[in-house]
Amino acid sequence: MVKHITAASKARLDGLYLFGLGALVFLLFGVTLARISAASMIDFKILYYYARAFLDHGDPYSITDPRHNLVLAADSLFGHAARDQPEICRYIYPPPTFAITIPFALFSFPVAAILWTILVGGSLCLASYLLWNYSAVWSPVLAGAIIGFLLGNSELPLMIGNAAAVAIACAVLASLCFLTGRRTNLGVLLLAIGLILKPHDTALVWLFFLLAGGPFRRFAWQTLGVLAVLSLPFLLWTTAIAPRWPHEFLANMTFLTAQGGLNDPSPTSSGGHGIGMMVNLQTAISDIWSDPHVYNAVTYLICGILFLLWCLRTIRTSLSVERAWIGLAVIASLTLLPVYHRQSDALLLLLSIPACLILFRRGDSAGKWALILTASSVFFTGELSWVVLLGVIRHLRLPASPTYERAIVDIQVFPIPVVLLSTAIFYLWVYYRWQTPSPEVSRTAHSPFAVATATSESAQP
């Protein structure tokens, strides 16, 4: 017994070291790059200076508003492009986001940037640590390796101050709160904040708990109530300042996703590829069919079928903690595919790690595929992975030609969407075939308040 405890303690310590190493790389590299990069805090600058303009009663969605110059003057957000093409500085966050950003806009930019960096780095590291601590009952070393690698491979959110890191951290923490039955009120607030900051990252997490039924449905409705309370004042405030904001908001979104725009998923995109690339399925399909009507229709058809199957299974299944994590693993990948997402949004893959460990612990072929696909998703969506891959390609010094240039684009646009789609399909297959939850978990199918204990018991050898 003593030897068993000693071995278990050593494995847990090794897992903690691996997690800590990844977190250290994430923080050190991210902060260093934020200090030296020309794109330092570029995403936060958008949030900060538009919040300042909004406090000055400016219309944040109109590029013709005089206060728009306040944004353009802010450290030249997009370098010379902001001065030469001011129309690219478009605000594409919904009005409720001001509930989060206005408190930062009350400070000077240097102070606000430090506070935001602490929020981004701190929230993501906290969520990742708690997820590792929770997942350690299945395999502390493997959990530490995957989560640590994911963190150490994801410096971009910290460098540019992307809000996705905060929103996803909130979604992970909320999921842990709901599935353990601990601090559920805090989980409700956190999930509401995640929906405010990045609804396209966190909406399916909220929908999962709504469809799951039982106490989880109550948590989802409470989240919606908190979201309404936080959002309504800023919706009314924005409408008072800018009555045409919905039309302007849609115009900004359309402009940036148009052919050649920053968020255009096709090969003609001015900002869709390279480090920080887009990862949604349109990026791959558009390389085969360049017509937006075609590649959008194909994407929506594929993702729509998977989404419908996921919804039906979630509604009809008796939810255990293991099946819940498998259901969340499906949407961790599926969320990233149908609409605009970049590599920073792929931090949502954190939600697939418990399912991977649950399956891998079983020791069958499904567990091996879970590890292969989850690890591949984490690898290919990381920024450092592509720094290395693209660096190797450049050092090959192949002769420049249209074929070579096309191959470089193909290498960038296909791996991530294909791996994410494969991972989503695999976990959906497991979601349907999962028939043997442990007896301890089965007894708590609709009682998340006993999940932590049941999980620990079911993991004992």
C-alpha positions in Angstrom: 0.0 0.0 0.0 2.8 2.4 0.9 4.5 1.7 -2.4 1.3 2.3 -4.3 0.8 5.7 -2.5 4.4 6.6 -3.2 4.1 5.8 -6.9 0.9 7.7 -7.2 2.4 10.7 -5.4 5.4 10.6 -7.7 3.2 10.5 -10.8 1.2 13.4 -9.5 4.4 15.4 -8.8 5.7 14.6 -12.3 2.5 15.7 -13.8 2.6 19.0 -11.9 6.2 19.6 -13.1 5.1 19.1 -16.7 2.1 21.5 -16.3 4.3 24.0 -14.5 6.9 23.9 -17.3 4.3 24.6 -19.9 2.8 27.5 -17.8 6.2 29.0 -17.3 7.0 28.9 -21.0 3.5 30.5 -21.7 4.1 33.3 -19.3 7.7 34.1 -20.0 7.5 33.9 -23.8 4.1 35.6 -23.9 5.2 38.6 -21.8 8.6 38.8 -23.6 6.9 38.9 -27.0 4.4 41.4 -25.8 7.3 43.7 -24.9 9.2 43.4 -28.2 6.6 42.7 -30.9 5.2 45.3 -33.2 1.8 43.6 -32.7 2.1 43.9 -28.9 -1.4 44.0 -27.3 -3.0 44.8 -30.6 -6.3 43.1 -29.7 -6.5 44.7 -26.3 -5.8 48.1 -27.9 -9.0 47.7 -30.0 -11.0 46.9 -26.8 -9.4 49.6 -24.8 -9.5 52.6 -27.2 -12.9 51.9 -28.4 -14.1 51.7 -24.8 -12.5 55.1 -24.3 -14.2 56.5 -27.4 -17.5 55.0 -26.1 -17.1 56.7 -22.8 -16.6 59.9 -24.7 -20.1 59.3 -26.3 -18.6 58.2 -29.6 -20.2 55.6 -31.9 -17.7 52.7 -31.8 -19.2 51.0 -34.8 -18.9 54.0 -37.2 -15.6 54.8 -38.9 -17.0 58.3 -39.8 -17.4 59.2 -36.1 -14.9 62.0 -35.2 -13.9 60.0 -32.1 -12.8 57.2 -34.4 -9.5 59.2 -34.7 -8.9 58.4 -31.0 -8.5 54.8 -32.0 -6.4 55.5 -35.1 -4.0 57.6 -33.1 -3.5 54.8 -30.5 -0.1 53.5 -31.2 -1.1 53.0 -34.8 -3.0 49.9 -34.1 -2.2 48.2 -37.4 1.0 50.0 -38.1 1.1 52.1 -41.3 -2.0 50.3 -42.5 -4.1 52.1 -39.9 -3.0 55.5 -41.3 -3.2 54.5 -45.0 -6.4 52.5 -44.7 -8.3 53.7 -41.6 -11.4 51.7 -42.7 -9.7 48.4 -41.5 -9.9 49.6 -37.8 -13.4 48.3 -37.3 -15.0 47.4 -34.0 -16.6 43.9 -34.2 -17.4 43.2 -30.5 -21.1 43.3 -29.4 -22.1 46.1 -27.0 -22.2 43.9 -23.8 -18.4 43.7 -24.1 -18.2 47.2 -22.7 -19.3 45.7 -19.4 -15.9 44.1 -19.2 -13.7 46.6 -21.0 -14.9 49.9 -19.6 -13.3 49.3 -16.1 -9.9 49.0 -17.9 -10.6 52.1 -20.0 -10.7 54.1 -16.8 -7.0 53.7 -16.4 -4.1 54.9 -18.6 -3.2 52.5 -21.3 0.1 51.3 -19.7 -1.7 50.5 -16.4 -4.7 48.9 -18.2 -2.3 46.8 -20.4 -0.6 45.4 -17.3 -4.0 44.6 -15.6 -5.3 43.0 -18.8 -2.1 40.9 -19.1 -2.5 39.7 -15.5 -6.1 38.8 -16.3 -5.3 36.9 -19.5 -2.3 35.0 -18.1 -3.8 34.5 -14.6 -7.2 33.3 -15.7 -5.8 30.8 -18.3 -3.2 29.4 -15.9 -5.7 29.1 -13.1 -8.3 27.3 -15.3 -5.6 25.0 -16.7 -4.2 24.1 -13.3 -7.7 23.3 -11.9 -8.4 21.2 -15.0 -5.1 19.4 -14.5 -5.9 18.9 -10.8 -9.3 17.5 -11.7 -8.0 15.3 -14.5 -5.1 13.9 -12.4 -7.4 11.1 -11.1 -7.2 9.5 -14.6 -3.6 10.2 -15.4 -1.6 13.0 -13.8 1.4 12.7 -16.0 -0.5 12.6 -19.3 -2.8 15.4 -18.1 0.2 17.5 -17.2 2.0 16.8 -20.5 -1.0 17.7 -22.7 -2.1 20.8 -20.7 1.4 22.0 -20.3 2.2 21.6 -24.0 -1.0 23.4 -24.9 -0.1 26.3 -22.7 3.5 26.4 -23.8 2.4 26.4 -27.4 0.0 29.3 -27.0 1.8 32.6 -26.4 -0.1 34.6 -28.9 -3.2 35.4 -26.7 -0.8 36.8 -24.1 1.2 38.7 -26.6 -1.7 40.4 -28.4 -4.1 40.5 -25.4 -6.8 38.4 -27.0 -10.0 38.2 -25.1 -10.5 34.6 -26.1 -8.1 33.4 -23.4 -10.3 35.0 -20.7 -13.6 33.8 -22.2 -12.3 30.2 -22.6 -10.8 30.2 -19.1 -14.2 31.2 -17.8 -15.9 28.4 -19.8 -13.5 25.8 -18.4 -13.9 27.1 -14.8 -17.7 27.1 -15.2 -17.7 23.6 -16.5 -15.6 22.4 -13.5 -18.0 24.2 -11.1 -21.1 22.7 -12.7 -19.7 19.1 -13.0 -18.3 19.1 -9.5 -21.3 20.9 -7.9 -18.9 23.3 -6.2 -19.2 27.1 -6.3 -21.9 26.8 -9.0 -23.0 30.5 -8.5 -19.4 31.5 -9.4 -19.6 29.2 -12.4 -22.8 30.9 -13.5 -21.1 34.3 -13.4 -18.0 33.1 -15.2 -19.9 31.5 -18.0 -21.9 34.7 -18.4 -18.6 36.6 -18.7 -17.4 34.1 -21.3 -20.5 34.6 -23.3 -20.1 38.4 -23.2 -16.5 38.4 -24.3 -16.6 35.6 -27.0 -20.0 34.2 -27.6 -18.8 32.2 -30.6 -16.4 30.4 -28.4 -18.6 29.7 -25.4 -22.2 29.5 -26.7 -22.1 25.7 -27.3 -20.7 25.1 -23.8 -23.8 27.0 -22.5 -26.1 25.0 -24.8 -24.6 21.7 -23.6 -25.7 22.4 -20.0 -29.1 23.6 -21.2 -29.7 20.4 -23.1 -28.2 18.2 -20.5 -31.2 18.7 -18.2 -31.4 18.3 -14.4 -29.5 20.8 -12.3 -27.3 21.7 -15.3 -30.3 23.2 -17.1 -31.0 25.4 -14.1 -27.3 26.6 -14.2 -27.8 27.4 -17.9 -30.9 29.5 -17.3 -29.3 31.3 -14.4 -26.3 32.1 -16.7 -28.8 33.5 -19.2 -30.3 35.7 -16.5 -26.9 37.0 -15.4 -26.0 37.6 -19.0 -29.2 39.7 -19.5 -28.6 41.7 -16.4 -25.0 42.5 -17.4 -25.8 43.1 -21.1 -29.0 45.1 -21.0 -27.6 48.4 -19.7 -24.9 48.5 -22.3 -27.3 47.6 -25.1 -29.5 50.5 -24.1 -26.5 52.8 -23.7 -25.1 51.9 -27.1 -28.5 52.3 -28.7 -28.8 55.8 -27.2 -25.4 56.8 -28.5 -25.5 55.0 -31.8 -29.1 54.1 -32.9 -27.8 52.5 -36.1 -25.2 50.3 -34.4 -26.7 46.9 -35.5 -26.4 47.9 -39.2 -22.9 49.3 -38.6 -21.9 46.2 -36.7 -23.0 43.9 -39.5 -21.3 46.2 -42.1 -18.0 45.9 -40.2 -18.3 42.2 -40.0 -19.1 42.0 -43.7 -16.2 44.2 -44.6 -13.6 42.2 -42.7 -14.9 38.9 -44.1 -15.1 40.1 -47.7 -12.7 38.7 -50.3 -9.2 39.8 -49.4 -10.2 41.0 -45.9 -8.5 40.3 -42.6 -11.1 37.6 -41.8 -11.6 36.2 -45.2 -11.1 32.4 -44.9 -10.1 31.9 -48.6 -6.5 31.8 -49.9 -6.9 35.5 -50.9 -7.1 36.6 -47.3 -4.9 39.4 -46.1 -4.7 38.0 -42.6 -6.2 34.5 -42.5 -2.9 32.5 -42.8 0.4 32.4 -41.1 0.9 32.6 -37.3 -2.4 33.3 -35.7 -4.2 31.8 -38.7 -7.9 31.1 -39.1 -8.8 27.5 -38.2 -12.5 27.2 -39.3 -13.4 24.6 -41.9 -14.0 27.2 -44.7 -10.2 27.8 -44.8 -9.7 24.3 -46.2 -12.8 24.0 -48.3 -12.2 27.4 -49.9 -8.8 26.0 -51.2 -10.8 23.5 -53.2 -13.9 25.7 -54.1 -13.2 29.4 -54.1 -16.9 30.5 -54.3 -18.0 31.7 -50.9 -21.5 30.3 -51.5 -20.1 26.9 -52.1 -17.5 26.7 -49.3 -19.9 28.2 -46.7 -22.7 25.8 -47.8 -20.4 22.8 -47.5 -19.1 23.9 -44.1 -22.6 24.5 -42.7 -23.9 21.2 -44.1 -21.1 19.2 -42.5 -21.1 21.0 -39.2 -24.9 21.2 -39.1 -25.2 17.4 -39.3 -22.7 16.9 -36.6 -24.3 19.6 -34.4 -27.8 18.0 -34.8 -26.5 14.6 -33.9 -24.7 16.0 -30.9 -27.9 17.8 -29.7 -30.0 14.7 -30.1 -27.6 12.6 -28.1 -27.3 15.2 -25.4 -31.0 15.5 -25.0 -31.7 11.8 -25.0 -28.8 10.5 -23.0 -28.7 9.8 -19.2 -25.8 12.1 -18.4 -22.9 10.7 -16.3 -19.8 12.7 -15.5 -17.7 10.7 -18.1 -20.3 11.1 -20.8 -20.6 14.8 -20.0 -16.8 15.3 -20.6 -17.2 13.4 -23.9 -20.1 15.6 -24.9 -17.9 18.7 -24.1 -15.0 17.2 -26.1 -17.3 17.1 -29.2 -18.1 20.8 -29.0 -14.5 21.7 -28.1 -13.6 20.9 -31.7 -16.9 21.4 -33.4 -17.2 25.0 -32.1 -14.1 26.0 -34.0 -15.3 24.8 -37.4 -18.4 26.5 -38.8 -17.6 30.2 -38.2 -14.7 32.5 -37.9 -12.1 31.3 -35.4 -8.3 31.7 -35.1 -5.6 29.8 -33.3 -6.2 31.7 -30.1 -9.8 30.3 -29.9 -8.4 26.8 -30.1 -7.6 27.0 -26.4 -11.1 25.7 -26.1 -9.5 22.3 -26.7 -8.8 22.3 -23.0 -12.3 20.9 -22.6 -11.4 17.8 -24.6 -8.6 16.7 -22.3 -10.6 15.0 -19.6 -12.5 12.9 -22.2 -9.1 12.0 -23.8 -7.8 10.8 -20.4 -11.0 8.9 -19.6 -10.8 7.0 -22.8 -7.0 6.4 -22.7 -7.3 4.9 -19.2 -9.6 2.2 -20.5 -6.6 0.9 -22.6 -8.5 0.0 -25.7 -8.2 1.2 -29.3 -10.6 4.1 -28.7 -8.3 5.4 -26.0 -5.3 5.3 -28.4 -7.2 7.2 -31.0 -8.4 9.7 -28.4 -4.8 10.5 -27.5 -3.6 10.6 -31.1 -6.4 13.0 -32.2 -6.4 15.2 -29.1 -2.6 15.5 -29.2 -2.7 16.3 -32.9 -5.3 19.0 -32.4 -3.3 20.6 -29.6 -0.1 20.4 -31.7 -1.4 21.8 -34.9 -3.4 24.6 -33.3 -0.4 25.9 -31.4 1.5 29.0 -32.5 5.0 27.7 -31.7 4.3 24.5 -33.7 3.8 26.7 -36.8 6.8 28.9 -36.1 8.9 25.7 -36.2 7.1 24.2 -39.2 7.2 27.3 -41.3 10.8 27.9 -40.3 11.7 24.5 -41.5 9.9 25.1 -44.8 11.7 28.4 -45.4 15.1 26.7 -44.7 14.4 24.2 -47.4 15.0 27.0 -49.9 13.0 25.5 -52.7 12.7 27.4 -56.0 9.9 29.9 -56.0 7.1 29.0 -58.3 3.3 29.1 -58.4 3.2 25.4 -57.4 5.5 26.0 -54.5 3.5 29.0 -53.2 0.3 27.0 -53.6 1.8 24.1 -51.6 2.8 26.4 -48.8 -0.8 27.7 -48.5 -2.1 24.1 -48.6 0.3 23.1 -45.8 -1.2 25.9 -43.7 -4.9 25.6 -44.4 -5.6 21.8 -44.4 -4.0 20.3 -41.2 -5.9 22.2 -38.5 -9.5 22.0 -39.9 -9.0 18.4 -41.0 -7.7 17.3 -37.6 -10.4 19.3 -35.7 -13.1 17.8 -37.9 -11.7 14.3 -37.4 -11.5 14.8 -33.6 -15.1 16.1 -33.5 -16.4 13.1 -35.5 -14.4 10.7 -33.3 -15.7 12.1 -30.0 -19.3 12.2 -31.4 -18.9 8.5 -32.3 -17.8 7.7 -28.8 -20.6 9.9 -27.4 -23.1 7.6 -29.1 -21.3 4.3 -28.3 -20.5 5.0 -24.7 -22.5 2.4 -22.8 -20.4 1.4 -19.8 -20.0 4.2 -17.3 -18.7 3.1 -13.9 -21.5 2.2 -11.4 -20.4 4.9 -9.0 -20.8 7.5 -11.7 -24.1 6.1 -12.9 -25.7 6.6 -9.6 -24.9 10.3 -9.8 -26.2 10.7 -13.4 -28.2 13.8 -12.5 -26.4 14.9 -9.4 -23.3 16.9 -10.1 -22.8 17.6 -6.4 -21.4 14.0 -6.0 -19.3 14.0 -9.2 -15.9 14.7 -7.7 -16.2 11.8 -5.2 -17.6 9.4 -7.8 -14.9 10.3 -10.3 -12.2 9.7 -7.7 -13.6 6.3 -6.7 -14.1 5.1 -10.3 -10.5 5.9 -11.1 -9.0 3.7 -8.3 -7.2 0.6 -9.6 
